[in-house]
Amino acid sequence: MPHTNYELIGFVRAAFEYLERVNAYRYKTFFRQRPAGSQWGIIPPSPNAWAVLDWVEVPASELPAGTTMPGCRYFRTTLPLMICDAVEQIGLSTEIPHDKIFLVKGGSHGPYLATLEELPKKPATEAWLVMRPAGKEDSTFVPWTAFPGRIAATIPPATQDIKELDLSQPYAVKHVSKETAELCA
């Protein structure tokens, strides 16, 4: 675990550089706006820009139950540059009536929860960068995801039915259109 800001900058920069070498497509798509949900105001365009965003590593043991995955590392920033004009546009399963939530299988990071209900856009007050091991035998970390807004519980990748989930945990819920919902049914 990096202990100084300088060590953390080096760690983040090295993780992005490694990702570029081993998965150029994933690297390129990391620096873009999300298609739905919370939105960045400004997206830092390079690993060097991402590295200096005043990230603070948050131990998994300090995050809410269900929000972490084994082996991943979590970094949080409240740097105004990173969250300037960023909006959080998700709900949490603890905030939305459960009969208004459904499971969508096959998202870019696995299954996720969705609703047809409009979700309010709120100014983001924090942003998160999640790093995961590059492989089972590899101790190098790579960027897995980053997002503005609150951290939410992770849906297990093998989830096939919403009944498998304990919706009292704070799972992220995204708004989808009726057409998207029909495609996912």
Helices and strands as residue ranges (DSSP letters): H 5-22, H 24-30, H 47-51, E 56-58, G 60-62, E 73-77, H 80-83, E 87-88, E 91-92, G 98-100, E 101-107, E 110-115, E 122-123, E 127-135, E 138-148, G 162-164, E 172-175, H 178-184
